[in-house]
Every structure is written in structure tokens, then in C-alpha cells.
């Protein structure tokens, strides 16, 4: 399910996923197949870890990367979940062939 809400999506982002929902900043983004595929990869990651553990792991990894890179956006780009999603967002068959826990490859 995709919902539109500029109030839920953090400033500077165009989408956020909290299983089972994908929140988008603008209605027009529903048509962005690459973005939707990116967010669907996050749905799968959250399904594997569970929502609570996904966000705990996400936050801890972001903090560790922040200490390493000393830049919030660079830290975000290097989170394993984001690396997997960005590197595979244009492969629209990725989720069909993706193995469970694949994000671990990107740590």
C-alpha cells in the first residue's frame, strides 16, 4: 500500500517505508517505478528483520557510519539497507531473485 503524506516523510526525503506502508511526499511519485522498487526492497528487508529490529539496526549502523564519515548524508548513503536498495532499484526483477538477508552483503 502506498500513502501520500508530506508530514510523515522527513524533510529532505521523498519516501519512507514502514512495513507494510510506503509513504511518499507527493502524489506524482506513485509513478516513479525506480523509487517504488527501492522502497519495496526496504519492505523485504523489514519483513526479514521485523520492523523493530530493522529500525534499531538501521539507526545503529547510521550512527556508526556518522562517526566514520562525519557527514550525515554520507552516513545514510552507506547504510547497508540503503546500499542494497540504491544498487538494485533499477532491477525490477531483483526482488524475485533476491536471497534472504542479502543486505548483509552490503555491510
Beta strands, then each sheet from edge to edge (+ up, - down):
strand 1: 2-4
strand 2: 15-18
strand 3: 21-24
sheet 1: 1+ 3+ 2-
end
